[in-house]
Amino acid sequence: MQYLESLNDKQKEAVLYTDGPLLIVAGAGAGKTKTITHRIIHLIHQGVSPENILAVTFTNKAAKEMRDRVHMLLGQQIHGAQGGASPFISTFHALGVHIIKENAHLIGLTKHFAIADEHDALVIIKDAMKARGIDPKQHEPRKIKSVISRSKGDFITSASFSQNAQSAFQSIVAVIWQDYEKALKQEKALDFDDLLLETVLILKKYPEVKNTYQQRWKYIHIDEYQDTNEVQYELTKLLVGKDDNICVVGDTDQNIYSWRGANIKNMLHFEKDYPETKVILLEQNYRSTGNIIEAANAVIEKNQYRMAKTLFTKKDIGESITVYESYDEVDEAEYVASKIDELLRDNDPENVAVLYRANFQSRVLEEALLGRQIPYQVLGVKFFERKEIKDLLSYIRAGYNRESLSDIKRIINTPTRGIGKVTLVKLFANQFSDLPASMQIKINKFYELLGNIRDFADTHSPSESIKYVIKESGLEEELSHGTTDDQERLENMKELVTLATKYDQLPQGEGLEKLLEDASLASDQDTLMHKGKGVRLMTVHASKGLEFKYVFITGLEQDLFPHANGSKTKEDREEERRLFYVALTRAEHKLFLSYAQLRTIFGMKQVNSPSEFIYDIPVHLTEFEQRQSGRGEKIVYI
């Protein structure tokens, strides 16, 4: 069994244990994908038919990587994801599609049923709200869709949600949800959440179907089990046959998606669900140096809701972890850029990653990298390309130029004002008088808003003007009580206010003009600068599953990281610590941590204390750097 030679003792133990339930607690960088793929290969070598093996993960990328490794280890070309010669390796949603297509007739569909994407779903919800006379300005369609999606992930049906609705908003969601389901049914369509929920309902309602799949997939593997929600948990249980040959792999210390419905209890309670479970810890880390691993262990051991393990590595101790105390966010960004500049003398830029807790932090970092002509890529959307930033700038431009049709089109119904496409066609065709009186009033109010923005901007600073737009446009009201994504958009808007303070000292009228000009140029420059290779900028959430030789973790201030929104309960605080643990364990060779004494939020400088997470790292693992800035005196924390 040559394929076992590259495994360590614990990995080998996990591969060879094939009878009964198996829980593999795999630390960061411990080779969990390698272990799963080798286990699949071992089963095949032991005579298990490939078609009797199922492996499920969360992303198409992870599924493809697993399939490729299996094919390579088998040493032959395997055709088809679900043919007799191949294990079935897929995402949860792809698994749902497969099962539903084979049983579509049971739920009134054909195997050619449509799948409604996020855009399609929103259109249906908006139409349902319009038909019901529900004002989308008061009840934002995206919020309603988010509630429906999260409820489905928690295995809640529209009927049960309706029965238990308590608030006026929940009652509205219940009504729209029922209409939404009717519309999907009429179109013979399912949304992404239905792909899992309907699969579960089929398996529950038709025992013979459930038995078919239990007989087909006798050996089940679930990757990233700590990230499963309720419906994924239920689906897994339904597929497990009487022999309980299920192997789940995960790490409670990397559970960072509770806001998306991931339930850490699914992994913590696995041994209760399957009493005969064998637990194997994969604790050897192949990614990071000794100092990084020791720091990560010290941080995460403070959490209570976890399956205890202690990572170790056979790599060298490595360099100390650098902690930099900056004067403000500009100083921090300049420091990061200067260090990266030094690293790029001997390293490719894609070996370097800059992580942050919130997306708005990327703006000042992008500026610093551009200033040194360091190529970079933002995983996600670059600051000036974000929809909410473009919206704000369009309000300013339209305030000064009512002939800017592209800006008018962009914002006239953002936030929703009930002004549709047909109305816009007539408006831009100079047919205003043909519109109903009620619509004329709405349009006049919009243009009155633009006039107010222009008048305000003529007598106030750029930062105050943008604050005015955020409030008076209705964007702040729309986003402040919304989802996590909505709150992040609002944070990005507030960062634009902070950026605008740089232009406040210019003569009246010139500041906003220069800001708009620089925003356009920055976007153009970004497009030119960042094709191909570059330093990676991303949130910590986006970094999960990735690794880099050098990692910078920025903005380590109390209430930013850990985030103020993530400190409400003990569970929230522990998830913030898990998020920091994930950030630490992305680094292979060297870690740089930084925080700012002052950070400008919404145009106002605020004094920050260093993150509690910094103090969780043993002092002997760190080296502290300070740079006296000319922008102010050093702040001393008592």
C-alpha positions in Angstrom: 0.0 0.0 0.0 2.3 2.6 -1.4 -0.3 5.4 -1.1 0.0 5.2 2.7 3.7 6.0 2.8 3.3 9.8 2.7 0.9 9.9 5.7 1.7 10.5 9.3 0.5 8.1 12.0 -2.7 9.9 12.7 -3.6 10.4 9.1 -2.9 6.8 8.4 -5.1 5.8 11.4 -8.0 7.8 9.9 -7.5 6.3 6.4 -7.4 2.7 7.7 -10.5 3.0 10.0 -13.4 2.2 7.6 -16.0 0.5 9.7 -18.4 2.7 11.6 -18.6 6.5 12.3 -15.4 8.5 12.3 -14.9 12.1 13.5 -11.6 13.6 12.2 -10.8 16.8 14.1 -8.3 18.4 11.7 -6.4 21.5 12.7 -5.4 24.2 10.3 -2.8 23.0 7.8 -3.1 19.4 9.1 -3.7 17.9 5.7 -7.4 17.1 5.9 -8.0 17.0 2.2 -5.1 14.7 1.8 -6.5 12.4 4.5 -10.0 12.3 2.9 -8.7 11.5 -0.6 -6.4 8.8 0.7 -9.3 7.3 2.7 -11.4 7.1 -0.5 -8.5 5.5 -2.4 -8.0 3.0 0.5 -11.7 2.0 0.4 -11.4 1.4 -3.4 -8.3 -0.7 -2.9 -10.1 -2.7 -0.3 -12.8 -3.7 -2.8 -15.4 -1.0 -2.2 -17.0 0.0 -5.5 -16.3 3.7 -6.3 -20.0 4.2 -6.9 -20.7 3.4 -3.3 -18.6 6.3 -2.0 -19.9 9.8 -1.5 -17.8 12.9 -0.5 -19.4 16.3 0.1 -17.8 19.7 0.6 -18.9 23.3 0.4 -17.3 24.8 -2.6 -16.9 23.9 -6.3 -13.1 24.6 -5.9 -12.8 22.1 -3.0 -14.8 19.5 -4.8 -12.7 19.8 -7.9 -9.5 19.6 -5.9 -10.7 16.4 -4.2 -11.8 14.8 -7.5 -8.4 15.7 -9.1 -6.5 14.2 -6.2 -8.5 11.0 -6.3 -8.0 10.6 -10.0 -4.3 11.2 -9.7 -3.9 8.7 -6.9 -5.8 6.1 -8.7 -3.5 6.5 -11.6 -6.1 6.4 -14.2 -8.6 8.7 -16.0 -12.0 8.5 -14.5 -14.9 9.8 -16.6 -18.1 11.3 -15.2 -18.9 12.6 -11.7 -21.6 10.0 -11.1 -20.6 7.1 -13.3 -19.9 3.6 -12.0 -16.2 4.1 -12.1 -16.0 7.2 -9.9 -16.9 8.2 -6.4 -19.6 10.9 -6.2 -17.7 14.0 -5.1 -19.7 17.3 -5.0 -20.9 20.3 -3.1 -24.1 20.0 -1.0 -26.1 21.9 -3.6 -24.9 19.8 -6.5 -25.8 16.7 -4.5 -29.3 18.2 -4.0 -29.7 18.8 -7.7 -28.7 15.2 -8.5 -31.2 13.7 -6.0 -34.0 16.0 -7.1 -33.4 15.3 -10.8 -33.7 11.6 -10.2 -36.9 12.1 -8.2 -38.4 15.2 -9.7 -41.7 13.6 -10.5 -42.4 13.1 -6.8 -42.6 16.9 -6.2 -44.3 17.8 -9.4 -41.2 18.7 -11.4 -39.3 17.3 -14.4 -35.6 16.7 -14.4 -35.3 19.9 -16.5 -36.6 22.1 -13.6 -35.2 25.7 -13.4 -33.0 27.0 -10.7 -33.7 30.6 -9.6 -30.6 32.5 -8.8 -30.4 35.4 -6.4 -31.4 37.9 -9.0 -34.4 35.8 -10.1 -35.5 35.3 -6.5 -35.4 39.1 -5.8 -37.5 39.9 -8.9 -40.2 37.4 -7.8 -40.2 38.9 -4.3 -40.5 42.5 -5.6 -43.4 41.5 -7.9 -45.1 39.8 -5.0 -44.7 42.9 -2.8 -46.0 45.1 -5.6 -49.1 42.9 -6.0 -49.7 43.1 -2.3 -49.3 46.8 -2.1 -46.3 46.5 0.3 -43.9 49.5 0.1 -40.4 48.2 -0.7 -39.0 51.3 0.9 -40.4 50.3 4.2 -39.6 46.6 3.8 -36.5 46.1 1.7 -36.9 43.0 -0.6 -33.3 41.8 0.1 -34.1 41.6 3.8 -37.2 39.6 3.1 -35.2 37.2 0.9 -32.5 36.9 3.6 -35.1 35.9 6.2 -36.5 33.3 3.9 -33.1 31.9 3.0 -31.9 31.7 6.6 -35.2 30.1 7.7 -34.9 27.4 5.0 -31.4 26.8 6.1 -32.8 26.2 9.6 -35.2 23.7 8.1 -38.2 26.0 8.5 -41.0 25.8 5.9 -43.2 28.7 4.8 -46.1 27.1 6.6 -44.3 26.7 9.9 -42.9 30.3 9.6 -46.4 31.6 9.0 -47.8 29.8 12.0 -45.2 31.2 14.3 -45.0 34.8 13.0 -45.1 37.2 15.9 -44.1 40.6 14.6 -45.7 42.7 11.8 -42.5 42.3 9.7 -42.6 38.5 10.2 -46.3 38.5 9.1 -45.3 40.4 5.9 -42.4 37.9 5.3 -44.9 35.0 5.7 -47.3 36.4 3.1 -44.6 37.2 0.6 -43.0 33.8 1.2 -46.2 32.1 0.3 -46.5 34.1 -2.9 -42.9 33.5 -3.6 -43.4 29.8 -3.3 -46.4 29.9 -5.6 -44.5 31.8 -8.2 -41.6 29.3 -8.1 -44.1 26.4 -8.4 -45.7 28.1 -11.4 -42.3 28.4 -13.1 -41.4 24.8 -12.2 -38.3 26.3 -10.4 -36.4 25.9 -7.2 -34.1 28.4 -5.5 -30.7 27.5 -4.1 -32.1 26.9 -0.6 -34.8 24.6 -2.0 -32.2 22.4 -3.6 -31.4 21.2 0.0 -34.7 21.6 1.7 -36.7 19.7 -1.0 -34.1 16.9 -1.0 -34.6 16.5 2.7 -38.4 16.5 2.3 -38.2 13.8 -0.4 -36.0 11.6 1.7 -38.3 12.0 4.7 -41.5 11.4 2.9 -40.4 8.5 0.7 -38.5 5.9 2.8 -37.9 3.8 -0.4 -36.0 6.7 -2.0 -34.0 7.2 1.2 -33.2 3.5 1.2 -32.0 3.6 -2.4 -29.4 6.3 -1.7 -28.3 4.6 1.6 -27.6 1.5 -0.5 -25.9 3.4 -3.2 -23.6 5.5 -1.0 -22.5 3.1 1.7 -19.5 5.3 2.7 -20.1 9.0 3.3 -17.5 11.7 3.8 -18.5 15.3 4.8 -15.8 18.0 4.7 -15.9 21.2 6.8 -18.6 19.6 9.0 -18.4 22.5 11.5 -19.9 24.8 8.8 -23.1 22.7 8.2 -26.5 24.3 8.9 -29.6 22.5 10.1 -30.8 21.3 6.7 -27.3 20.1 5.7 -27.1 18.3 9.0 -30.5 16.6 8.5 -29.6 15.7 4.9 -26.4 14.0 6.1 -28.3 12.0 8.7 -30.8 10.8 6.2 -28.2 9.5 3.8 -26.3 7.5 6.5 -27.2 3.8 6.3 -27.6 1.2 9.1 -23.9 0.6 9.3 -23.2 4.3 10.2 -20.3 4.4 7.8 -19.9 8.2 7.9 -16.7 10.1 8.2 -16.9 13.8 9.0 -13.9 16.2 9.0 -13.8 19.6 10.5 -12.4 22.0 13.1 -14.6 23.7 15.7 -11.8 26.3 15.9 -12.5 27.4 12.3 -16.3 27.8 12.7 -16.7 31.4 11.5 -20.0 31.4 9.6 -22.7 31.3 12.2 -24.2 34.5 10.6 -24.8 32.3 7.6 -26.5 29.6 9.6 -23.5 27.3 10.4 -24.1 25.5 13.7 -21.0 24.5 15.6 -23.2 22.1 17.7 -23.5 19.8 14.7 -19.9 18.9 15.2 -19.8 19.1 19.0 -22.7 16.7 19.3 -21.5 14.2 16.6 -20.6 11.6 19.2 -24.1 11.8 20.7 -25.6 11.3 17.2 -23.3 8.3 16.6 -22.4 6.7 19.9 -19.9 4.3 18.4 -17.8 7.2 17.0 -14.0 6.9 16.8 -12.4 10.4 17.2 -9.0 11.1 15.6 -7.1 14.3 16.1 -4.9 15.6 13.2 -2.7 18.0 15.1 0.5 18.2 13.0 0.6 21.4 11.1 2.5 21.3 7.8 2.0 25.0 7.0 3.4 27.3 9.6 6.5 27.9 11.7 6.7 27.0 15.4 6.1 30.5 16.6 3.0 31.0 14.6 1.6 27.6 15.8 2.3 28.4 19.4 0.6 31.8 19.1 -2.4 30.2 17.5 -2.7 27.6 20.2 -2.4 30.3 22.9 -5.2 32.3 21.3 -7.7 29.6 20.7 -7.4 27.7 24.0 -9.3 30.6 25.6 -12.4 29.4 23.9 -14.9 27.1 25.6 -17.0 25.9 22.7 -14.5 23.7 21.0 -13.0 20.2 20.6 -9.7 20.5 22.4 -6.5 19.9 20.4 -3.0 21.3 20.3 -1.3 21.9 17.0 2.4 21.2 16.6 4.8 21.4 13.8 8.2 19.9 12.9 9.2 23.1 11.1 11.7 25.5 12.6 10.6 28.0 15.3 10.9 30.8 12.7 10.8 34.5 13.0 9.1 36.4 15.8 5.6 37.8 15.1 6.0 41.6 14.5 3.4 43.8 16.2 3.3 47.4 14.9 1.7 50.3 16.8 0.8 53.0 14.3 -0.4 56.5 14.9 -3.4 56.2 12.6 -4.8 54.1 9.7 -2.6 56.1 7.2 0.5 55.4 9.2 -0.5 51.7 9.4 -1.1 51.5 5.7 2.3 53.1 4.9 4.0 50.7 7.2 2.4 47.7 5.6 3.2 49.0 2.1 6.9 49.7 3.1 7.3 46.2 4.6 5.7 44.6 1.5 8.1 46.7 -0.7 11.0 45.1 1.2 9.6 41.6 0.9 9.0 41.9 -2.9 12.8 42.2 -3.4 13.0 38.4 -2.9 9.4 37.2 -3.2 6.6 37.2 -5.7 3.7 39.5 -4.7 1.2 36.6 -4.6 3.1 35.2 -1.6 1.9 38.2 0.5 -1.6 38.7 1.9 -3.1 41.6 3.8 -6.1 40.7 5.9 -8.7 42.9 7.6 -11.9 42.5 9.6 -14.1 44.8 7.5 -14.1 45.6 3.8 -13.9 49.4 4.3 -10.3 49.0 5.6 -9.1 48.2 2.2 -9.4 51.7 0.9 -6.4 53.3 2.7 -4.3 50.1 2.1 -5.0 50.3 -1.6 -3.9 53.9 -1.6 -0.6 53.1 0.1 0.1 50.2 -2.3 -0.7 52.4 -5.3 1.6 55.0 -4.0 4.5 52.6 -4.1 3.3 51.0 -7.4 2.9 47.7 -5.7 0.6 45.4 -7.8 -2.3 44.1 -5.8 -5.6 42.2 -6.1 -8.6 42.7 -3.9 -10.5 39.5 -3.2 -14.0 40.9 -3.5 -14.6 44.4 -4.9 -12.2 47.3 -4.9 -13.3 50.2 -2.8 -14.3 52.6 -5.6 -16.0 49.8 -7.5 -18.4 48.9 -4.7 -22.0 49.6 -5.5 -22.7 51.8 -2.4 -19.7 54.0 -3.1 -20.7 54.5 -6.7 -24.2 55.3 -5.5 -23.0 58.1 -3.2 -20.7 59.6 -5.9 -23.6 59.5 -8.4 -25.8 61.5 -5.9 -23.1 64.2 -5.8 -22.5 64.3 -9.6 -26.3 64.3 -10.3 -26.7 67.1 -7.8 -24.4 69.3 -9.9 -25.4 67.9 -13.3 -29.0 66.9 -13.8 -28.2 66.0 -17.4 -26.0 63.1 -16.2 -28.5 60.4 -17.2 -26.2 57.5 -16.2 -26.1 58.9 -12.6 -29.8 59.6 -12.6 -30.6 56.1 -13.7 -28.3 54.7 -11.1 -29.8 56.4 -8.1 -33.4 57.5 -8.9 -34.7 54.3 -7.4 -31.8 53.7 -4.9 -33.1 53.3 -2.2 -36.4 52.1 -3.7 -38.8 54.9 -4.4 -41.3 53.0 -6.6 -40.0 54.5 -9.8 -39.9 51.8 -12.4 -38.3 51.3 -15.8 -41.4 52.3 -17.7 -41.5 55.6 -15.8 -37.8 56.2 -16.6 -38.4 55.6 -20.3 -41.1 58.3 -20.4 -39.1 60.7 -18.2 -36.1 60.6 -20.4 -38.3 60.9 -23.5 -39.5 64.2 -22.1 -43.0 62.7 -21.5 -43.1 63.8 -17.8 -46.6 65.3 -18.2 -48.0 61.9 -19.4 -47.1 60.3 -16.1 -49.7 59.8 -13.3 -49.8 62.6 -10.8 -48.6 60.3 -8.0 -45.5 59.4 -10.0 -44.9 63.1 -10.9 -44.8 63.9 -7.2 -42.2 61.1 -6.5 -40.0 62.4 -9.3 -40.3 66.0 -8.2 -39.2 64.9 -4.7 -36.2 63.1 -6.1 -35.1 66.2 -8.1 -35.8 68.4 -5.0 -33.4 66.1 -3.1 -30.7 66.6 -5.8 -31.2 70.4 -5.5 -30.8 70.2 -1.7 -27.6 68.1 -2.1 -26.2 70.8 -4.4 -27.2 73.6 -2.1 -25.7 71.9 0.9 -22.5 71.0 -0.9 -22.0 74.6 -2.0 -21.7 75.7 1.7 -20.2 72.7 3.4 -17.1 70.6 3.3 -16.8 67.4 1.2 -17.0 65.1 4.3 -20.1 66.9 5.6 -21.7 66.8 2.2 -21.3 63.0 1.9 -22.7 62.6 5.4 -25.7 64.7 4.2 -26.2 62.4 1.2 -26.0 59.2 3.3 -28.8 60.5 5.6 -31.0 62.5 3.3 -31.0 59.9 0.5 -32.5 57.3 2.8 -29.6 55.0 2.3 -28.6 55.2 6.0 -32.1 54.3 7.1 -32.3 51.5 4.7 -29.1 49.8 5.7 -28.7 50.5 9.4 -31.3 47.9 10.4 -30.5 45.4 7.8 -28.5 42.3 7.4 -24.8 41.9 8.1 -24.1 42.7 4.4 -26.2 45.9 4.7 -24.2 47.0 7.8 -21.0 46.4 5.9 -22.2 48.6 3.1 -22.9 51.3 5.6 -19.4 51.0 7.0 -18.0 51.4 3.5 -20.1 54.6 3.1 -18.7 55.9 6.3 -15.2 55.2 5.1 -15.9 57.5 2.1 -16.7 60.2 4.6 -13.3 59.5 6.2 -11.6 59.7 2.8 -13.4 63.0 2.0 -11.9 64.7 5.1 -8.6 64.8 3.1 -10.3 67.2 0.7 -11.9 69.4 3.4 -9.0 71.9 3.4 -9.3 72.8 -0.2 -11.2 75.9 -1.3 -15.0 75.7 -1.2 -16.2 74.0 -4.3 -12.9 72.4 -5.3 -12.8 69.7 -2.7 -15.7 67.6 -4.0 -14.6 68.2 -7.6 -11.1 66.8 -6.8 -12.6 63.9 -4.8 -14.8 62.9 -7.8 -11.8 63.2 -10.1 -9.5 61.1 -7.9 -12.2 58.5 -7.5 -12.5 58.1 -11.3 -8.7 58.0 -11.8 -8.3 55.5 -9.0 -10.8 53.2 -10.7 -9.0 53.5 -14.0 -5.6 53.0 -12.3 -6.9 49.9 -10.5 -8.0 48.4 -13.8 -4.6 48.9 -15.3 -2.6 48.0 -12.2 -4.1 44.8 -11.0 -4.4 42.5 -14.0 -2.6 39.2 -13.2 -0.3 38.9 -10.3 -0.3 41.0 -7.1 -0.4 41.2 -3.3 -3.7 39.7 -2.0 -6.0 42.0 0.0 -9.1 40.4 1.6 -11.2 40.0 4.7 -10.3 37.3 7.1 -13.6 35.5 6.2 -12.5 35.4 2.6 -9.0 34.0 3.6 -10.3 30.7 5.0 -8.8 27.8 3.2 -5.9 29.8 1.8 -2.3 30.1 2.8 0.5 32.6 2.2 4.2 32.9 3.0 3.7 36.4 4.6 0.5 37.6 6.2 -0.4 41.1 7.5 -3.3 41.3 9.9 -4.4 44.9 10.2 -6.8 46.9 12.3 -6.3 45.0 15.5 -8.2 47.4 17.7 -10.9 46.7 20.2 -14.4 47.0 18.6 -12.9 46.6 15.1 -11.2 43.2 15.6 -12.9 41.8 17.7 -15.8 43.7 16.0 -18.2 45.5 18.2 -21.1 43.6 16.5 -19.4 40.4 17.4 -19.1 41.0 21.1 -22.7 40.8 22.2 -22.7 37.3 23.6 -20.2 34.8 24.7 -20.8 32.8 21.6 -20.2 35.9 19.5 -17.0 36.7 21.2 -15.7 33.2 20.8 -16.5 33.4 17.0 -14.4 36.6 16.8 -11.5 34.7 18.5 -11.9 31.8 16.0 -11.8 34.4 13.2 -8.5 35.7 14.5 -7.2 32.1 14.9 -8.1 31.5 11.2 -6.2 34.7 10.3 -3.1 33.6 12.2 -3.0 30.2 10.7 -3.0 31.5 7.1 0.7 32.4 7.5 3.5 30.0 6.6 6.7 31.9 7.4 6.0 35.3 9.0 3.2 37.3 10.6 2.8 41.0 10.9 0.1 42.4 13.3 -0.8 46.1 13.4 -3.2 48.5 15.1 -3.8 52.2 15.0 -3.9 54.5 18.1 -6.4 56.7 16.1 -8.7 55.7 13.4 -11.0 58.0 11.5 -14.6 56.6 11.4 -17.3 58.5 9.7 -15.0 61.5 9.4 -14.3 61.6 13.2 -11.0 60.5 14.8 -11.5 58.1 17.6 -9.0 56.8 20.1 -8.6 53.0 20.1 -7.2 50.5 22.5 -5.2 47.5 21.1 -7.2 44.4 20.5 -7.5 41.9 23.4 -6.3 39.3 20.9 -2.8 40.8 20.8 -2.5 40.2 24.6 -3.5 36.6 24.1 -0.2 35.9 22.3 2.7 35.1 24.6 5.1 38.1 24.7 8.2 35.9 24.0 6.8 35.2 20.5 6.5 38.8 19.5 8.7 41.8 18.6 7.1 45.3 18.9 7.8 48.1 16.4 6.8 51.7 16.9 7.2 54.6 14.6 6.8 58.1 15.9 4.6 60.0 13.5 4.6 63.6 12.8 0.8 63.7 12.9 0.6 63.7 16.6 1.9 62.6 19.9 2.1 59.0 21.0 -1.0 57.9 23.0 -0.2 56.0 26.2 -2.7 53.3 27.3 -3.1 52.9 31.1 
